[in-house]
Amino acid sequence: MQHRSVLSGLVASIAFASLAVGSQALAKEKIPRLPNGKPDFSGIWQTTSAADYDLEPHSTRSDAPPSAGIVEGGVIPYLPAALEQKKRNFAARETEDPRLKCWTLGTPRGIYYPEPFQVLQRETDVTIVFQFGYSVRTLWTNDTLHPKVTDNELYLGDSRGHWEGDTLVVDVTDFNEDTWLDRAGNFHSPKLHVIEKWRFLDENTIDYQATLEDPNVFSRPWNIGVILHRHREKNFQLIENYCYTRDFDQYYPVPAKE
Amino acid sequence: MSHTILPTVLRSALLAAGVAAGADSAIAQDATAPGGGGGGGIQRERSFPAIASGKWTGKRLRDGQPDIQGQWSNTIANHNNWTDPQGGVPGDPNPRAIPKTSRAERAPSRVSDPPDGQVPFQPWARAVQQDLLANFHNPTRPEYVEPLARCAPAGVPKSFTWHGFEIRQYPGIVLILFNSGSRLIYIDGRPHLPESIKLWNADSRGHWEGNTLIVDVTNNNAKARFARTGEFASDKVHIEERYVFDNGGQRFNYVATITDPTVYTRSWTATIPVRRYTEKDEPDGWHYEVEVANTKDGHLQHEHPERICVENNGPFGQVAVAPPKKK
């Protein structure tokens, strides 16, 4: 990862900036923890942001409410050719967004997509079940490294996490190119590299930050951030949304006897 | 992930898409390799031990649940045939897919009750099942395509006959990750979802009694079938599952009582034997589709890559339609 030093600097600055939020000492005592003392993010989470409509700032339009976006600095730093591709994606977004076919959303899009996801956590791994498509992502926290051989096949990427204090830092690599970053056609190549930072603001709120870099698409690493809220409704649960079956589920089941 | 994932994915593909691709024959041949059922390929056993419900003396998790986490797979066969699991799909046009063994030499029916090993279909439902089977190899209408071939979730109970699967446990929850679809089983006493919600993998509420996980399964959309032989339920079906674990932690028997007065003449029971897989086992591309994790000290540790059905199913549409483009 030749950009690691640049990234480290950026990540550090995000962490520093987010220290300003909330009363750290108070929150620290109340957050749930695993037996090993690490924060326990188990629960069902969802953003209230409009990030999935368009990561960048935008006025109201027929397919999106207005939003200041979640990109630090407001603009995704596309390389010139990639910017042209993004514009083509935007023009074709009403038919080409992979979400319309219920394809796996990818990382980080699954996190800020407006459907709940469930975190199930052990000391060795963090499992995320997304209601949308019911896809499952494992963030390994068992001291393993990325595979030695990568082949750009993964929708959700290969996720290796470690703890920096109470922050879960996850390095995600080895993507395919079949996911978009939002409904506006923002995209990446298989060279996408994501560094996520998960941190409790309080026991019901997660501060989620991510740095994205992709030498094929972006001129430099860039940052996003969303707040995730815990679903606290009584007996709230995910309802499997295998929406990719919609094209054919009319043919099933066998009709019951009249 | 690693170079070995592609063959794994393709192999699943061939199995999943067997109807359309004829690729199925490779597996059928494999499964019936020398001596027929129970001897070769993915068919590891022709018979299996009963496991009695009783006390759990093994390891427990911090919330008191028996610790049954890890990788598992059925020991008998895939979903080719529900009642003659090692018998192939009747009518298979590939002669090599027809087992050379007699019925008595193959594993018993997954229907453990009634004693005749047959699903007690009402006459109309038997006719439907026979029609689905007769049209399996050459589906001329969309409903003849077995839904798993479109990457649909394999459903309850068929998921237990489709590749290996992984169980992860958490306080109040048992999570099962199948090759095609996942199930979150709540064991915290909460009520089922409203009846009007129907799901591919249904809605599961469980509790532990000694060595047995008992799961009440409702809200089934019944779109998944039990096997390529066309057995089915309706969305009125109620399934009570009993996962009976041996105290050595190496096996369990899945025993499901299936009740649906709109389709069957009586309740019936399905039994599927399952064994554990660990680092002591060689990954085999079907039961145990793990990768070698990149550990810092080089010790052997297996992990399962992401489970997303991508294979050979392009026209049908699924979570991830197109096979990834190779660079």
Interface residues (C-beta under 8 A of the other chain):
Chain A: P35 S42 K101 C102 W103 T104 Q118 L120 Q121 R122 T127 V129 G133 Y134 S135 V136 R137 T138 W140 N142 D143 T144 L145 H146 P147 K148 V149 T150 D151 N152 E153 L154 Y155 L156 D158 D174 N176 E177 D178 P190 N235 Q237 L238 I239 E240 Y242 Y244 T245 D247 F248 D249 Y251 Y252 P253 V254 A256 K257
Chain B: M1 S2 H3 I5 L6 V9 R62 Q122 W124 A125 V128 L132 R141 P142 E143 V145 P147 R150 C151 A152 P153 R168 Y170 P171 I173 L175 L177 G181 S182 L184 Y186 R190 P191 L193 I197 L199 W200 N201 N221 A222 K223 A224 F232 A233 S234 D235 K236 T262 V263 E291 A293 N294 T295 K296 Q301 E303 P305 E306 R307 I308 F316 G317 Q318 V319 A320 V321 A322 P324 K325 K326 K327
